[in-house]
């Protein structure tokens, strides 16, 4: 496994939320801002943070396997927040 370094460009997928559309995110190329070891399923694995979505960490073991497919899907686009502010998609879940 080749772990990215701070400043590297990687691909991340999109995120869409029914109850909090304000947090929707359009995936694609993103810039790594942090790499840290964290626990996942009882093992220590690398997690990466990106400039375009600083509140989320991505398990690199999982994301690395998706890189080629994400590259095919998104090409040269850049990842960015893509909020859906319609009230019906921003109701709090019970």
C-alpha positions as CSV (number, residue, x, y, z in Angstrom):
1,X,0.0,0.0,0.0
2,X,1.3,3.4,-1.0
3,X,0.1,6.0,1.6
4,X,-0.3,9.5,0.2
5,X,1.6,12.4,1.7
6,X,0.4,15.9,2.7
7,X,0.0,17.8,-0.6
8,X,-0.7,14.8,-2.7
9,X,-3.8,14.6,-4.9
10,X,-6.2,11.7,-4.4
11,X,-9.8,10.9,-5.5
12,X,-12.7,10.8,-3.1
13,X,-16.3,9.9,-3.7
14,X,-19.4,12.0,-3.4
15,X,-21.6,12.2,-0.3
16,X,-25.4,12.8,-0.4
17,X,-27.5,13.1,2.7
18,X,-31.3,13.0,2.9
19,X,-31.7,14.6,6.3
20,X,-28.8,17.1,6.1
21,X,-28.3,18.1,2.4
22,X,-26.3,21.1,3.5
23,X,-23.5,18.6,4.0
24,X,-23.6,17.2,0.5
25,X,-20.3,16.9,-1.2
26,X,-19.2,16.4,-4.9
27,X,-16.3,14.0,-5.0
28,X,-13.3,14.0,-7.4
29,X,-9.7,15.1,-7.0
30,X,-8.8,16.4,-3.6
31,X,-5.6,17.6,-1.8
32,X,-4.4,15.6,1.2
33,X,-3.9,17.8,4.3
34,X,-3.2,15.2,7.0
35,X,-2.3,11.5,7.3
36,X,-2.6,9.8,10.6
37,X,-2.8,6.3,12.0
38,X,-6.1,5.4,13.5
39,X,-7.9,2.2,14.6
40,X,-10.2,0.4,12.2
41,X,-11.6,-3.0,13.0
42,X,-9.0,-3.6,15.7
43,X,-6.0,-2.6,13.5
44,X,-4.1,0.6,13.0
45,X,-4.5,1.9,9.5
46,X,-3.7,5.2,7.7
47,X,-6.5,7.8,7.5
48,X,-6.3,10.9,5.3
49,X,-7.9,14.3,5.6
50,X,-8.5,16.5,2.6
51,X,-8.7,20.3,2.1
52,X,-12.0,20.1,0.4
53,X,-13.8,18.3,3.2
54,X,-11.8,19.0,6.4
55,X,-14.4,17.5,8.8
56,X,-14.1,14.0,7.4
57,X,-11.3,11.4,7.6
58,X,-11.0,8.6,5.0
59,X,-9.7,5.2,5.7
60,X,-6.9,5.0,3.1
61,X,-7.0,1.1,3.0
62,X,-10.5,1.4,1.6
63,X,-10.1,4.5,-0.5
64,X,-6.9,3.3,-2.2
65,X,-8.9,0.4,-3.7
66,X,-11.4,2.9,-5.3
67,X,-8.8,5.3,-6.8
68,X,-8.9,3.9,-10.4
69,X,-12.8,3.8,-10.5
70,X,-13.1,7.3,-9.0
71,X,-10.5,8.6,-11.6
72,X,-12.6,7.1,-14.4
73,X,-15.8,8.5,-12.9
74,X,-14.6,12.1,-12.2
75,X,-11.6,12.7,-14.5
76,X,-10.0,16.1,-13.9
77,X,-12.8,17.6,-11.8
78,X,-12.0,19.0,-8.3
79,X,-13.9,17.9,-5.3
80,X,-16.1,20.6,-3.6
81,X,-19.0,21.1,-1.2
82,X,-22.3,20.8,-3.0
83,X,-24.9,21.8,-0.4
84,X,-28.6,21.2,-1.1
85,X,-30.3,23.8,1.1
86,X,-33.9,22.8,0.3
87,X,-35.8,22.6,3.7
88,X,-37.1,19.0,2.9
89,X,-33.5,17.8,2.8
90,X,-32.4,19.5,5.9
91,X,-34.8,18.3,8.5
92,X,-33.4,16.8,11.7
93,X,-33.7,13.0,11.9
94,X,-35.7,11.8,15.0
